[in-house]
Amino acid sequence: MELAAPRSKVRPHAWSKSMNTQTNTAVEVTVEIVHGFVDGGAGGNPAGVVPDADELSEQDMQAVAARVGLSETAFVSRSETEGFKLDFFTPNRRIAHCGHATIAAFSRLDALGRTPNPNTSKETVDGPRRILMKEGAAYMEQLAPKYAIPEEWAEKGVSIDDVLNSLGISRNQLDQEIPPVLVNTGNSFIVIGLADAEGLAKVKPDFAKITQISEQLDLIGYYVFTTDPSATNRDATTRMFAPRYAIEEEAATGMAAGPLASVLHDFVGSSQRSFQIEQGVFMNPASPSLIKIDLEIDNGTISGLMAGGFGRVMCSRRIVF
């Protein structure tokens, strides 16, 4: 995604008022652009990170995120109960959690020497989550998966054919071992397995239809994948569509990779606990990303998971509003 040119410099992180009026003048915020879930130091998904956002209101954060124009921007501030407070905004709305922006933020905080190692935590609007720092990588906690099968979608007026039609695919293109399912480990996604790489490459998302279905089922979006070994040497390669949140396609989605790893464990009957999920390869231009998932298993059942990866700072921008 292209970034707009930096704006002119004014006083950072502060409101200034003229002597004789009550009108607020321009405010500048420095936003670091950090790629989360980089693969071998390259690719990844760019997120905005504001490391010191204590003075920003929710309205300010939304204005900054809209100006940055990336899929998510993370705003870091002090927390009374956790290591840090994180607020996430897409260009058009707040989102409870964001995987790549969390990895981006904590990778940057760690590089600045601000994170206690190895364990810290984040406060979010949806409650606290554990953060683990390990050899420069950041891992974030997600909840145990909750599943809703297509018969349950019908209660809200959505059929499996509606979902497939919104992607321009047919039932015979599906992975016959893993049926489409709605999964929530903190955010809701429909996870859809395809039989091969050709099908994944030829997906034709109808963003208006995906937005409508996402509203009906309260989704972030769709996570479409294949385990076709001719496509990847990882456990799966994926595409993510979330037009409801102004994200047509995203290069790395940690909050969707957790649900996918849960599906691979529970629906395939695998005893595997660690997964490598690839994303962004089928984008144009490609931005390969790697998301690592470690499942926490209790008596054969997933009780939670940690999703992690590396972040890399690419540049910074000054946003004036």
PyMOL commands that set and color helices and strands:
alter all, ss='L'
color gray80, all
select helices_A, chain A and resi 58-68+99-111+150-156+160-167+171-173+197-201+207-217+243-245+254-266
alter helices_A, ss='H'
color red, helices_A
select strands_A, chain A and resi 28-38+45-50+73-77+84-89+94-95+119-124+127-134+137-143+146-148+181-184+188-194+221-226+236-242+247-250+274-279+289-298+301-320
alter strands_A, ss='S'
color yellow, strands_A
deselect
rebuild
show_as cartoon
